[in-house]
Amino acid sequence: MGTSRPMTLAAAALTAAAAMFCISTPVTAETTPSKTLPPQVLGLVAHATPIPLSCDGAVCQALVSSFCLQEDRPAPAAGQVYDTAGGGHVTLLARRSDGTIREFSGVGLLSYESDGHFTRTRITMDAARLASLDAAEVSVRIAPMVSLIPVLDGPAPAEIAERDLETAFGAPRFTASDFFHPGKTRPDAAVTLTRMINRLPSAMSGGVDQNAVDPFKRAALWDHVSTSGGLTGLSEDGIARARSELDRCGQFAEMGFKLTLRGCLEGAHDRTMREVNDELWEAEVGY
């Protein structure tokens, strides 16, 4: 018990440092990307089951799992805007008040921005569009092989633009799809964790989040996620891993650690995604 807190805090510090680059090797003068390079091209983890967008004020949004496709490029800063490569295959589903559902291509309707880590991307839509779509609720469905290319202030140099397209559509993306394929334990755990994260407040004001301390609130969160249909098709091992992370966050809160449940689950999600990304780099000869 006496060493658990220092070890946890040290691990958290290392985790934060590792998030700056999606690499598994030490950052040196030779490995540090140039500041002039654009952020990494990202991939999205596919979701067969639609992901609800929560509408609060002017924006409807959801957090989804993403991963790094370019080991040598800088990680995106919070708010970095992305576009789907070639339009991508992200579908917007609009549920009308009568229960009927219409499907639209997400192109021109959805926006993508980094949540400050290559492991998390926020999908957003202007809430005012709900009326134009005649929708009471909206959700998104992410097909396999969706890649995101960073939006820059000006045109990218030809060689960078060419490489980004090759990364988004070529061998790097196909290789990554084997590591982040639905049905595998850790990608499924990450998907399950985002389902929980999206049910929690985006910010808390200091102190300990009562959602983390109160076992009944944690149980209610899990009951909602597990019975919502959003975990359909995910592996039992992946779901179990996410549930264990929820329990671990609760244990930390009960031990007196000052944390928010959302922040703790986000940390668990990021570690899970980075584990797979590290294995991807170890398996690649480099792109």
DONU-769387 format. One record per residue (C-alpha): residue number from 1; y, z, x. Coordinates in pm, 1 decimal, padded with zeros to 6 digits. Layout:
N
   k        y        z        x
 NUM        Y        Z        X
...
END
This chain:
287
   k        y        z        x
   1  00000.0  00000.0  00000.0
   2  00239.2  00083.4  00281.9
   3  00238.9 -00269.5  00423.6
   4  00227.6 -00475.7  00104.9
   5  00604.2 -00494.3  00050.4
   6  00705.2 -00607.7  00405.2
   7  00428.5 -00869.7  00409.0
   8  00537.8 -01003.3  00073.0
   9  00902.2 -01026.3  00174.9
  10  00813.6 -01197.4  00502.1
  11  00597.4 -01447.5  00321.5
  12  00882.0 -01518.7  00081.9
  13  01118.5 -01587.1  00371.9
  14  00872.1 -01827.9  00532.3
  15  00820.2 -01999.3  00199.1
  16  01194.3 -02054.5  00155.7
  17  01224.1 -02196.8  00506.3
  18  00929.8 -02431.8  00456.7
  19  01089.1 -02574.1  00142.1
  20  01362.8 -02738.6  00348.7
  21  01122.1 -03009.2  00470.6
  22  00790.0 -03124.9  00329.0
  23  00611.2 -03102.0  00661.3
  24  00327.2 -02895.5  00795.6
  25  00439.5 -02914.8  01161.0
  26  00717.9 -02706.5  01321.9
  27  01069.7 -02846.7  01289.0
  28  01194.2 -02956.3  01631.0
  29  01461.5 -03186.7  01768.4
  30  01206.4 -03466.7  01745.5
  31  01090.6 -03389.7  01390.7
  32  01422.7 -03299.7  01227.0
  33  01542.3 -03589.4  01007.4
  34  01884.7 -03735.6  01066.2
  35  02151.5 -03606.6  00829.2
  36  02231.4 -03967.6  00747.7
  37  01888.4 -04027.6  00596.0
  38  01864.9 -04009.3  00215.5
  39  01639.3 -03752.6  00049.9
  40  01267.3 -03804.6  00009.2
  41  01105.1 -04031.2 -00244.3
  42  00910.3 -03807.1 -00483.0
  43  00608.9 -03842.8 -00706.6
  44  00560.2 -03676.6 -01045.0
  45  00236.6 -03505.0 -01145.3
  46  00097.7 -03687.6 -01449.1
  47  00084.4 -03509.8 -01785.9
  48 -00144.3 -03652.8 -02051.3
  49 -00009.6 -03399.7 -02301.5
  50  00358.2 -03432.6 -02398.4
  51  00599.6 -03182.7 -02242.6
  52  00855.6 -03041.8 -02488.7
  53  01222.0 -03058.1 -02391.0
  54  01411.6 -02741.2 -02478.9
  55  01753.7 -02816.4 -02624.8
  56  02025.2 -02564.1 -02548.0
  57  02382.6 -02670.4 -02610.7
  58  02452.0 -03019.3 -02478.4
  59  02126.3 -03072.1 -02287.1
  60  01756.4 -03100.9 -02362.8
  61  01546.3 -03035.0 -02053.3
  62  01212.2 -02944.3 -01898.3
  63  01094.5 -02862.1 -01547.9
  64  00802.1 -03068.4 -01415.6
  65  00593.9 -03068.5 -01097.0
  66  00684.2 -03315.3 -00823.5
  67  00574.3 -03377.1 -00465.4
  68  00706.4 -03529.6 -00145.6
  69  00604.3 -03882.1 -00045.8
  70  00802.9 -03901.7  00280.0
  71  00728.4 -03634.3  00536.1
  72  01011.3 -03731.1  00771.0
  73  01299.0 -03734.9  00522.4
  74  01521.2 -03441.2  00413.4
  75  01421.8 -03245.8  00104.7
  76  01653.4 -03298.0 -00193.4
  77  01932.5 -03050.8 -00256.9
  78  01965.7 -02891.3 -00598.2
  79  02116.3 -03144.1 -00836.8
  80  02011.9 -03452.0 -00638.0
  81  01981.8 -03731.6 -00893.3
  82  01679.6 -03960.5 -00901.0
  83  01570.7 -04274.2 -01086.4
  84  01217.0 -04374.5 -01172.2
  85  01097.6 -04653.6 -00945.5
  86  01069.7 -04977.4 -01137.3
  87  01143.6 -04797.7 -01461.2
  88  00834.9 -04579.3 -01420.1
  89  00616.0 -04486.2 -01712.4
  90  00777.0 -04181.6 -01865.8
  91  00769.9 -04196.6 -02244.5
  92  01008.1 -04011.8 -02475.7
  93  00848.9 -03891.3 -02800.2
  94  01085.5 -03812.4 -03087.0
  95  00949.6 -03603.5 -03371.8
  96  01134.0 -03648.9 -03699.9
  97  01183.3 -03374.6 -03956.1
  98  00904.7 -03528.5 -04168.3
  99  00659.1 -03489.2 -03879.9
 100  00633.9 -03855.0 -03782.6
 101  00666.8 -03940.9 -03414.0
 102  00839.1 -04240.6 -03255.2
 103  00788.9 -04335.7 -02892.5
 104  01051.1 -04485.1 -02661.3
 105  01062.7 -04582.6 -02297.8
 106  01248.3 -04310.9 -02108.5
 107  01459.3 -04570.1 -01922.9
 108  01824.5 -04512.2 -02005.1
 109  01744.4 -04205.4 -02215.7
 110  01617.5 -03960.0 -01955.9
 111  01772.3 -03834.1 -01631.5
 112  01601.0 -03676.1 -01332.4
 113  01739.0 -03428.6 -01081.5
 114  01594.1 -03198.4 -00819.5
 115  01575.5 -02828.8 -00896.3
 116  01644.3 -02762.6 -00528.7
 117  01288.0 -02816.6 -00405.7
 118  01075.5 -03127.8 -00369.4
 119  00814.7 -02940.7 -00574.4
 120  01026.5 -02921.3 -00891.7
 121  01217.7 -03187.5 -01082.1
 122  01420.8 -03138.7 -01397.5
 123  01402.0 -03402.8 -01669.6
 124  01706.7 -03398.8 -01897.3
 125  01843.4 -03579.4 -02200.1
 126  02180.6 -03557.8 -02368.1
 127  02125.5 -03342.9 -02679.1
 128  02365.3 -03567.7 -02870.9
 129  02098.9 -03838.3 -02857.4
 130  01881.7 -03637.4 -03096.4
 131  02087.9 -03757.9 -03390.8
 132  02079.9 -04120.8 -03276.4
 133  01701.5 -04100.3 -03240.8
 134  01672.1 -03927.4 -03579.3
 135  01476.4 -03654.1 -03400.8
 136  01428.5 -03286.6 -03468.1
 137  01235.8 -03235.5 -03141.5
 138  01173.2 -03441.7 -02828.9
 139  00908.7 -03435.8 -02557.4
 140  00805.4 -03652.8 -02263.4
 141  00474.2 -03790.3 -02143.7
 142  00433.5 -03869.6 -01773.5
 143  00185.2 -04144.1 -01688.1
 144  00001.1 -04158.3 -01353.3
 145  00173.4 -04309.9 -01049.9
 146  00534.9 -04232.5 -01145.8
 147  00764.2 -04223.8 -00841.2
 148  01129.0 -04119.0 -00812.4
 149  01382.8 -04279.8 -00578.0
 150  01703.4 -04089.4 -00488.1
 151  02030.5 -04217.5 -00630.1
 152  02284.4 -04257.5 -00348.1
 153  02663.2 -04284.5 -00344.1
 154  02636.4 -04641.4 -00220.6
 155  02372.2 -04907.3 -00152.9
 156  02096.3 -04796.7  00083.5
 157  02045.7 -04998.6  00404.1
 158  01797.1 -05278.2  00349.2
 159  01528.5 -05124.6  00569.7
 160  01549.0 -04791.4  00385.7
 161  01545.0 -04954.3  00043.2
 162  01244.8 -05164.2  00142.3
 163  01056.8 -04862.8  00272.8
 164  01135.7 -04661.1 -00040.4
 165  00988.2 -04930.4 -00263.6
 166  00680.8 -04956.1 -00041.6
 167  00641.8 -04578.6 -00062.2
 168  00689.3 -04570.7 -00439.5
 169  00443.2 -04850.4 -00517.6
 170  00221.8 -04884.7 -00211.6
 171 -00035.8 -04700.6 -00003.3
 172  00152.3 -04367.7  00025.4
 173  00170.2 -04334.3 -00353.2
 174 -00193.6 -04430.9 -00405.5
 175 -00305.2 -04185.4 -00137.4
 176 -00099.7 -03905.5 -00292.2
 177 -00244.2 -03973.3 -00637.5
 178 -00586.4 -03865.6 -00510.6
 179 -00444.9 -03527.4 -00404.9
 180 -00234.4 -03461.4 -00715.6
 181 -00471.0 -03613.7 -00969.8
 182 -00502.3 -03434.7 -01307.0
 183 -00827.8 -03245.2 -01329.5
 184 -00796.9 -03089.0 -00984.0
 185 -00748.4 -02713.6 -00961.4
 186 -00408.8 -02682.4 -00793.0
 187 -00226.0 -02968.2 -00970.2
 188 -00359.5 -02830.2 -01299.5
 189 -00244.1 -02481.5 -01201.7
 190  00102.7 -02619.4 -01125.4
 191  00116.1 -02794.4 -01464.1
 192  00012.4 -02470.7 -01636.5
 193  00277.0 -02275.2 -01445.5
 194  00551.4 -02517.5 -01551.4
 195  00444.6 -02471.4 -01912.7
 196  00510.6 -02099.5 -01873.7
 197  00829.7 -02146.4 -01671.7
 198  00978.8 -02371.9 -01937.9
 199  00933.2 -02095.4 -02196.0
 200  01144.2 -01845.5 -01997.0
 201  01523.3 -01803.9 -01963.7
 202  01671.5 -02011.2 -01682.6
 203  01868.0 -01718.5 -01539.5
 204  01869.4 -01340.5 -01557.2
 205  02146.7 -01103.3 -01458.3
 206  02015.6 -00895.2 -01168.9
 207  01756.0 -00622.6 -01179.7
 208  01401.6 -00651.9 -01308.6
 209  01321.0 -00893.7 -01588.1
 210  01159.6 -00706.7 -01876.8
 211  00944.5 -01011.8 -01943.7
 212  00777.6 -00933.6 -01610.3
 213  00744.2 -00557.4 -01663.6
 214  00627.9 -00558.5 -02025.4
 215  00257.0 -00653.9 -02044.7
 216  00293.5 -00737.3 -02413.4
 217  00564.0 -00993.7 -02338.8
 218  00351.7 -01147.3 -02063.7
 219  00055.8 -01159.7 -02299.8
 220  00269.6 -01324.0 -02568.6
 221  00386.0 -01585.6 -02317.5
 222  00029.0 -01664.4 -02217.9
 223 -00090.8 -01673.7 -02579.6
 224  00179.9 -01923.9 -02667.7
 225  00107.5 -02151.6 -02372.2
 226 -00270.2 -02135.1 -02405.3
 227 -00270.3 -02207.1 -02780.2
 228  00007.3 -02469.7 -02783.0
 229 -00221.5 -02759.1 -02695.5
 230 -00024.6 -02822.3 -02377.7
 231 -00320.5 -02728.9 -02156.6
 232 -00560.4 -02973.9 -02319.4
 233 -00757.7 -03164.8 -02058.2
 234 -00672.1 -02931.3 -01769.6
 235 -00948.9 -02779.7 -01560.4
 236 -01064.3 -02425.5 -01631.1
 237 -01016.2 -02336.0 -01263.6
 238 -00657.8 -02463.4 -01267.9
 239 -00572.0 -02269.9 -01581.7
 240 -00737.5 -01956.7 -01441.0
 241 -00538.9 -01982.7 -01118.8
 242 -00212.0 -02002.7 -01313.5
 243 -00314.1 -01703.3 -01526.4
 244 -00387.0 -01501.8 -01211.5
 245 -00038.1 -01582.7 -01081.6
 246  00110.4 -01452.9 -01407.0
 247 -00086.7 -01129.4 -01366.2
 248  00019.8 -01101.6 -01001.0
 249  00388.5 -01135.5 -01097.8
 250  00341.7 -00862.0 -01354.1
 251  00181.8 -00635.3 -01095.4
 252  00473.7 -00687.8 -00857.4
 253  00719.7 -00596.2 -01131.7
 254  00524.8 -00284.9 -01225.0
 255  00525.1 -00181.9 -00856.6
 256  00905.5 -00183.8 -00865.1
 257  00986.2 -00518.4 -00704.1
 258  01313.0 -00656.0 -00836.7
 259  01223.9 -00999.4 -00965.1
 260  01241.2 -01222.9 -01266.4
 261  00920.7 -01350.8 -01418.7
 262  01054.8 -01703.5 -01408.1
 263  01150.0 -01673.8 -01041.0
 264  00811.3 -01529.4 -00950.9
 265  00625.0 -01805.9 -01135.6
 266  00847.5 -02069.0 -00974.2
 267  00755.5 -01928.0 -00633.2
 268  00385.5 -01942.1 -00721.7
 269  00427.2 -02298.8 -00844.0
 270  00605.6 -02408.4 -00526.9
 271  00342.9 -02252.4 -00300.0
 272  00067.7 -02424.9 -00493.7
 273  00232.3 -02765.7 -00469.2
 274  00315.2 -02725.5 -00099.9
 275 -00046.1 -02640.3 -00020.7
 276 -00153.9 -02977.1 -00156.3
 277  00135.5 -03159.8  00011.8
 278  00039.1 -03008.5  00348.6
 279 -00316.2 -03131.8  00304.3
 280 -00183.6 -03476.0  00215.6
 281  00002.9 -03495.6  00549.4
 282 -00299.6 -03376.6  00740.9
 283 -00510.2 -03650.6  00583.5
 284 -00257.5 -03930.1  00643.1
 285 -00206.8 -04125.4  00960.8
 286  00163.9 -04127.2  00868.9
 287  00376.1 -04363.9  00663.7
END
